[in-house]
Amino acid sequence: MTRTIFKIVGAHEWHAAEAEGRFIGSPVDLDDGFIHFSTAAQARETAARHFAGRKGLLLVSVNADALGEALKWEPSRGGDLFPHLYDVLPMAAVTEVCELPLGPDGTHVFPASVADREP
């Protein structure tokens, strides 16, 4: 079974990356030296903490197994292990891109399939 990880990113950033054929990271990723990802279990809290109320976001699904040894699982929020990519993200590893709209209560509405994914 493929392990899927998720990147929340602004649509304008992502479309620029698609045109380039690779994603080098958001400003926070570049500052930290790696691309931040979340598992399905972590994605909602990541959205609430770091993207609260922000429109124009996409949820990018990535095949973690395609990233090789550049993907490290490191402790972060509350000691949870988070996936961090110490390389550029190749478009070939991306399995799906979908909008991440705000719901009526102001929180992001995730696709139902995220809950069904393995971390």
Backbone as ProteinMPNN parsed JSONL, in Angstrom:
{"seq_chain_A": "MTRTIFKIVGAHEWHAAEAEGRFIGSPVDLDDGFIHFSTAAQARETAARHFAGRKGLLLVSVNADALGEALKWEPSRGGDLFPHLYDVLPMAAVTEVCELPLGPDGTHVFPASVADREP", "coords_chain_A": {"N_chain_A": [[0.836, -1.177, 0.0], [0.52, 2.213, -0.782], [2.061, 4.867, 0.908], [0.69, 7.923, 1.779], [1.348, 11.361, 1.945], [0.782, 14.81, 2.848], [0.719, 18.133, 1.54], [0.007, 21.417, 2.302], [-0.635, 24.212, 0.467], [-0.364, 27.451, -1.066], [-2.382, 28.284, -3.87], [-1.276, 29.846, -5.955], [1.486, 29.525, -5.532], [1.722, 26.791, -5.995], [0.896, 26.482, -8.668], [2.918, 27.829, -9.996], [5.03, 26.135, -9.382], [4.221, 23.805, -10.707], [4.465, 24.657, -13.334], [7.193, 24.852, -13.466], [7.935, 22.271, -13.037], [8.725, 21.158, -10.673], [8.666, 21.392, -7.087], [10.03, 23.615, -4.906], [9.514, 24.454, -2.405], [7.635, 26.297, 0.075], [7.888, 29.672, 1.431], [8.348, 29.291, 4.26], [9.306, 26.687, 4.273], [11.683, 26.97, 2.821], [13.061, 28.634, 4.576], [13.366, 26.873, 6.749], [14.81, 24.782, 5.685], [13.818, 22.42, 4.687], [11.014, 20.683, 3.191], [7.882, 20.914, 4.558], [5.538, 18.456, 5.465], [2.424, 16.754, 6.147], [0.767, 14.008, 7.759], [-2.287, 12.2, 7.039], [-3.672, 12.169, 9.442], [-2.608, 14.373, 10.697], [-3.068, 16.608, 9.135], [-5.411, 18.271, 9.331], [-5.045, 19.662, 11.774], [-2.671, 20.965, 11.175], [-3.567, 22.702, 9.171], [-5.347, 24.274, 10.682], [-3.617, 25.464, 12.561], [-1.591, 26.768, 11.066], [-2.668, 27.874, 8.762], [-5.041, 29.158, 9.236], [-8.151, 30.474, 8.37], [-7.286, 31.193, 5.858], [-7.685, 31.651, 2.417], [-7.689, 30.231, -0.945], [-6.1, 27.942, -1.011], [-4.44, 24.796, -1.662], [-4.582, 21.239, -1.395], [-2.109, 19.004, -1.558], [-1.476, 15.79, -2.498], [0.904, 13.288, -1.899], [2.997, 10.636, -2.888], [4.659, 9.093, -0.525], [6.529, 7.039, -0.569], [7.844, 7.377, -2.954], [9.745, 9.273, -2.544], [12.102, 8.51, -1.421], [15.218, 8.38, 0.418], [15.468, 11.028, 1.076], [13.272, 11.843, 2.431], [12.461, 12.381, 5.69], [11.357, 11.323, 8.886], [10.488, 13.194, 11.497], [10.435, 14.358, 14.913], [8.002, 16.703, 15.973], [5.416, 18.913, 16.505], [4.049, 18.305, 19.586], [5.593, 16.023, 19.855], [4.91, 14.271, 17.867], [5.724, 12.404, 14.923], [6.666, 13.951, 11.997], [6.572, 14.162, 8.429], [9.339, 15.28, 6.633], [10.826, 16.707, 3.866], [13.954, 16.714, 2.534], [14.802, 17.83, 0.042], [13.963, 18.781, -3.339], [10.524, 18.63, -4.352], [9.53, 16.312, -6.612], [7.337, 16.44, -9.395], [6.433, 14.009, -10.276], [5.96, 12.484, -8.03], [3.61, 13.376, -7.015], [0.269, 12.662, -6.387], [-2.311, 13.633, -6.353], [-4.114, 16.708, -6.529], [-6.067, 18.988, -4.88], [-8.604, 21.454, -4.223], [-8.704, 23.353, -1.179], [-11.019, 24.452, 0.427], [-12.585, 27.021, 2.483], [-14.964, 26.346, 4.985], [-18.359, 27.124, 6.069], [-18.007, 27.657, 8.776], [-15.522, 28.711, 8.893], [-13.347, 27.034, 8.984], [-11.065, 24.837, 7.268], [-12.194, 22.718, 4.644], [-11.747, 19.455, 4.213], [-11.15, 16.888, 1.771], [-13.151, 13.932, 1.76], [-11.698, 11.645, 1.343], [-9.233, 11.955, 2.612], [-9.428, 11.185, 5.278], [-9.494, 8.487, 5.016], [-6.981, 7.649, 4.376], [-3.792, 6.078, 4.865], [-1.437, 6.974, 7.398]], "CA_chain_A": [[0.0, 0.0, 0.0], [1.262, 3.462, -0.887], [1.907, 5.835, 1.994], [0.411, 9.245, 1.244], [1.539, 12.508, 2.823], [0.066, 15.956, 2.316], [1.279, 19.479, 1.615], [-0.952, 22.502, 2.133], [0.133, 25.238, -0.234], [-1.142, 28.439, -1.807], [-2.592, 27.907, -5.272], [-0.325, 30.544, -6.824], [2.793, 28.865, -5.368], [1.683, 25.471, -6.601], [0.82, 26.592, -10.123], [4.269, 28.192, -10.43], [5.835, 24.909, -9.277], [3.812, 22.915, -11.803], [5.057, 25.182, -14.569], [8.624, 24.577, -13.385], [8.133, 20.824, -13.01], [9.169, 20.723, -9.341], [8.304, 22.316, -5.999], [11.197, 23.794, -4.034], [9.028, 24.748, -1.069], [7.061, 27.59, 0.434], [8.874, 30.467, 2.175], [8.695, 28.674, 5.547], [10.129, 25.512, 3.958], [13.008, 27.456, 2.443], [13.693, 29.11, 5.815], [13.685, 25.743, 7.622], [15.734, 23.874, 5.016], [13.13, 21.202, 4.25], [9.603, 20.88, 2.868], [6.987, 20.383, 5.589], [4.366, 17.683, 5.072], [1.627, 16.19, 7.237], [0.028, 12.789, 7.471], [-3.729, 12.439, 7.028], [-4.091, 12.438, 10.82], [-2.051, 15.655, 11.136], [-3.35, 17.679, 8.174], [-6.419, 19.231, 9.813], [-4.433, 20.525, 12.787], [-1.724, 21.819, 10.461], [-4.357, 23.76, 8.526], [-5.88, 25.164, 11.716], [-2.53, 26.203, 13.213], [-0.713, 27.538, 10.189], [-3.371, 28.439, 7.61], [-6.384, 29.516, 9.7], [-8.869, 31.515, 7.659], [-6.655, 31.529, 4.573], [-8.325, 31.15, 1.193], [-6.799, 29.995, -2.073], [-5.152, 26.869, -0.698], [-4.58, 23.478, -2.267], [-4.071, 20.089, -0.66], [-1.338, 18.197, -2.5], [-1.219, 14.423, -2.027], [2.206, 12.854, -2.402], [3.406, 9.268, -2.6], [5.845, 9.186, 0.332], [7.494, 6.014, -0.948], [8.567, 7.836, -4.144], [10.687, 10.328, -2.175], [13.364, 7.899, -1.029], [15.881, 8.698, 1.683], [15.388, 12.472, 1.347], [12.138, 12.036, 3.34], [12.789, 12.025, 7.08], [10.258, 11.432, 9.843], [11.117, 13.869, 12.626], [9.492, 14.84, 15.923], [7.612, 18.112, 15.918], [4.285, 19.252, 17.362], [3.646, 17.303, 20.571], [6.397, 14.813, 19.737], [4.497, 13.48, 16.702], [6.662, 12.356, 13.811], [6.172, 14.605, 10.799], [7.411, 13.944, 7.258], [10.089, 16.436, 6.154], [11.576, 16.372, 2.657], [15.208, 17.452, 2.375], [15.068, 17.853, -1.397], [12.811, 19.342, -4.042], [9.45, 17.671, -4.576], [9.3, 16.092, -8.038], [5.914, 16.32, -9.736], [6.114, 12.592, -10.481], [5.531, 11.906, -6.749], [2.3, 13.933, -6.673], [-0.802, 11.773, -6.823], [-3.58, 14.353, -6.456], [-4.145, 18.09, -6.065], [-7.452, 19.433, -4.792], [-8.827, 22.699, -3.498], [-8.922, 23.237, 0.262], [-11.842, 25.639, 0.685], [-13.072, 27.307, 3.834], [-16.363, 26.054, 5.203], [-19.134, 28.209, 6.673], [-17.503, 27.958, 10.118], [-14.194, 29.303, 8.773], [-12.284, 26.024, 8.965], [-10.877, 24.237, 5.947], [-12.979, 21.518, 4.348], [-10.879, 18.447, 3.603], [-11.866, 15.836, 1.038], [-13.453, 12.762, 2.585], [-10.662, 10.62, 1.138], [-8.085, 12.151, 3.507], [-9.655, 10.405, 6.489], [-9.326, 7.068, 4.691], [-5.602, 7.371, 3.988], [-2.813, 5.64, 5.85], [-0.457, 8.014, 7.669]], "C_chain_A": [[0.89, 1.252, 0.0], [0.995, 4.336, 0.327], [1.734, 7.212, 1.37], [0.643, 10.291, 2.32], [0.965, 13.728, 2.103], [0.811, 17.253, 2.539], [0.145, 20.46, 1.389], [-0.163, 23.677, 1.574], [-0.816, 26.212, -0.934], [-1.224, 28.055, -3.273], [-1.581, 28.579, -6.193], [1.068, 29.927, -6.735], [2.821, 27.542, -6.125], [1.667, 25.545, -8.123], [2.176, 27.004, -10.71], [5.181, 26.96, -10.411], [5.494, 23.931, -10.404], [4.44, 23.362, -13.122], [6.552, 24.881, -14.63], [8.939, 23.078, -13.385], [8.637, 20.291, -11.687], [8.785, 21.806, -8.333], [9.498, 22.409, -5.059], [10.799, 24.144, -2.613], [8.429, 26.135, -0.954], [8.126, 28.39, 1.18], [9.286, 29.84, 3.512], [9.567, 27.437, 5.342], [11.559, 25.937, 3.635], [13.766, 27.954, 3.669], [14.173, 27.952, 6.689], [14.635, 24.723, 6.987], [15.128, 22.541, 4.609], [11.687, 21.551, 3.948], [8.771, 20.165, 3.917], [5.823, 19.63, 4.943], [3.628, 17.256, 6.337], [1.062, 14.857, 6.792], [-1.456, 13.151, 7.431], [-4.225, 12.81, 8.426], [-3.643, 13.814, 11.304], [-2.534, 16.847, 10.313], [-4.358, 18.714, 8.687], [-5.827, 20.185, 10.857], [-3.402, 21.453, 12.156], [-2.451, 22.985, 9.803], [-4.846, 24.773, 9.56], [-4.789, 26.034, 12.345], [-1.812, 27.178, 12.296], [-1.408, 28.233, 9.015], [-4.78, 28.903, 7.969], [-6.959, 30.687, 8.902], [-8.325, 31.869, 6.288], [-7.366, 30.855, 3.408], [-7.266, 30.874, 0.138], [-5.756, 28.923, -1.834], [-5.469, 25.601, -1.483], [-4.038, 22.434, -1.304], [-3.417, 19.166, -1.686], [-1.041, 16.852, -1.852], [0.038, 13.906, -2.71], [2.467, 11.409, -1.975], [4.72, 9.331, -1.82], [6.93, 8.195, -0.086], [8.336, 6.434, -2.157], [9.663, 8.843, -3.805], [12.024, 9.8, -1.665], [13.899, 8.398, 0.303], [15.871, 10.185, 2.011], [14.212, 12.8, 2.27], [12.518, 11.507, 4.712], [11.547, 12.218, 7.942], [10.852, 11.954, 11.149], [10.081, 14.382, 13.616], [9.249, 16.334, 15.783], [6.491, 18.305, 16.924], [3.897, 18.097, 18.288], [4.436, 16.013, 20.501], [5.991, 13.912, 18.585], [5.594, 13.5, 15.649], [6.006, 12.946, 12.572], [7.114, 14.31, 9.642], [8.027, 15.266, 6.782], [10.935, 15.994, 4.966], [12.774, 17.294, 2.503], [15.668, 17.411, 0.922], [13.9, 18.591, -2.041], [11.769, 18.234, -4.209], [9.252, 17.506, -6.076], [7.802, 15.894, -8.306], [5.497, 14.864, -9.936], [5.628, 11.924, -9.196], [4.139, 12.38, -6.334], [1.21, 13.041, -7.247], [-2.142, 12.482, -7.009], [-3.381, 15.778, -5.939], [-5.61, 18.505, -6.034], [-7.537, 20.727, -3.993], [-9.079, 22.399, -2.032], [-9.712, 24.475, 0.695], [-12.153, 25.827, 2.17], [-14.555, 26.971, 3.898], [-17.065, 27.235, 5.859], [-18.634, 28.603, 8.065], [-16.091, 28.532, 10.099], [-13.04, 28.32, 8.837], [-12.204, 25.398, 7.577], [-11.646, 22.924, 5.822], [-12.088, 20.553, 3.566], [-11.716, 17.436, 2.834], [-12.053, 14.622, 1.936], [-12.359, 11.702, 2.48], [-9.467, 10.777, 2.065], [-8.238, 11.3, 4.758], [-9.391, 8.917, 6.265], [-7.886, 6.673, 4.4], [-4.768, 6.897, 5.163], [-1.857, 6.78, 6.145], [0.899, 7.666, 7.099]], "O_chain_A": [[1.892, 1.313, 0.712], [-0.154, 4.524, 0.728], [2.534, 7.623, 0.53], [0.2, 10.138, 3.458], [0.698, 13.685, 0.902], [1.447, 17.457, 3.573], [-0.592, 20.355, 0.409], [0.851, 24.084, 2.141], [-1.919, 25.845, -1.339], [-0.256, 27.559, -3.849], [-1.079, 27.944, -7.12], [1.76, 29.815, -7.746], [3.796, 27.211, -6.799], [2.343, 24.764, -8.793], [2.534, 26.57, -11.805], [6.0, 26.768, -11.311], [6.384, 23.307, -10.982], [4.889, 22.539, -13.92], [7.11, 24.679, -15.709], [10.058, 22.667, -13.692], [8.946, 19.105, -11.573], [8.604, 22.972, -8.684], [9.927, 21.408, -4.485], [11.636, 24.137, -1.711], [8.683, 27.019, -1.773], [9.169, 27.838, 1.53], [10.468, 29.859, 3.855], [10.463, 27.167, 6.142], [12.52, 25.338, 4.116], [14.969, 27.728, 3.792], [15.241, 28.025, 7.296], [15.204, 23.89, 7.692], [15.854, 21.625, 4.224], [11.186, 22.585, 4.389], [8.929, 18.965, 4.141], [5.206, 20.115, 3.995], [4.143, 17.382, 7.448], [0.897, 14.605, 5.598], [-1.834, 14.278, 7.752], [-5.098, 13.667, 8.572], [-4.24, 14.364, 12.23], [-2.417, 17.988, 10.761], [-4.162, 19.913, 8.488], [-6.089, 21.387, 10.816], [-3.276, 22.607, 12.565], [-1.996, 24.127, 9.875], [-4.768, 25.982, 9.34], [-5.018, 27.21, 12.628], [-1.465, 28.285, 12.706], [-0.81, 29.079, 8.351], [-5.628, 29.028, 7.085], [-6.337, 31.743, 8.778], [-8.856, 32.759, 5.624], [-7.612, 29.649, 3.42], [-6.1, 31.233, 0.3], [-4.657, 28.982, -2.385], [-6.602, 25.369, -1.904], [-3.149, 22.713, -0.5], [-4.084, 18.621, -2.566], [-0.428, 16.786, -0.786], [0.222, 14.058, -3.918], [2.188, 11.023, -0.84], [5.774, 9.594, -2.399], [8.12, 8.489, 0.032], [9.426, 5.902, -2.361], [10.434, 9.23, -4.683], [12.972, 10.567, -1.497], [13.142, 8.786, 1.193], [16.232, 10.566, 3.124], [14.148, 13.895, 2.829], [12.853, 10.333, 4.871], [10.783, 13.163, 7.747], [11.614, 11.259, 11.821], [8.988, 14.791, 13.226], [10.162, 17.115, 15.512], [6.616, 17.898, 18.079], [3.467, 17.041, 17.825], [3.995, 14.997, 21.038], [6.642, 12.897, 18.336], [6.306, 14.492, 15.501], [4.937, 12.506, 12.148], [8.326, 14.216, 9.841], [7.316, 16.246, 6.557], [11.675, 15.014, 5.056], [12.622, 18.507, 2.359], [16.791, 17.004, 0.624], [12.955, 18.98, -1.356], [12.103, 17.049, -4.206], [8.85, 18.454, -6.751], [7.1, 15.254, -7.523], [4.323, 14.53, -9.777], [4.951, 10.898, -9.26], [3.556, 11.837, -5.396], [1.221, 12.705, -8.431], [-3.009, 11.995, -7.735], [-2.584, 16.019, -5.032], [-6.314, 18.391, -7.037], [-6.655, 21.046, -3.195], [-9.597, 21.34, -1.679], [-9.154, 25.419, 1.254], [-12.001, 24.916, 2.983], [-15.31, 27.275, 2.975], [-16.426, 28.24, 6.172], [-18.813, 29.744, 8.489], [-15.518, 28.811, 11.152], [-11.879, 28.719, 8.753], [-13.168, 25.432, 6.813], [-11.732, 22.136, 6.764], [-11.727, 20.805, 2.416], [-12.857, 17.159, 3.203], [-11.202, 14.326, 2.775], [-12.125, 10.95, 3.426], [-8.744, 9.806, 2.284], [-7.253, 10.747, 5.246], [-9.101, 8.18, 7.208], [-7.596, 5.494, 4.198], [-5.013, 7.272, 6.309], [-1.488, 7.506, 5.221], [1.846, 8.441, 7.24]]}, "name": "protein", "num_of_chains": 1, "seq": "MTRTIFKIVGAHEWHAAEAEGRFIGSPVDLDDGFIHFSTAAQARETAARHFAGRKGLLLVSVNADALGEALKWEPSRGGDLFPHLYDVLPMAAVTEVCELPLGPDGTHVFPASVADREP"}
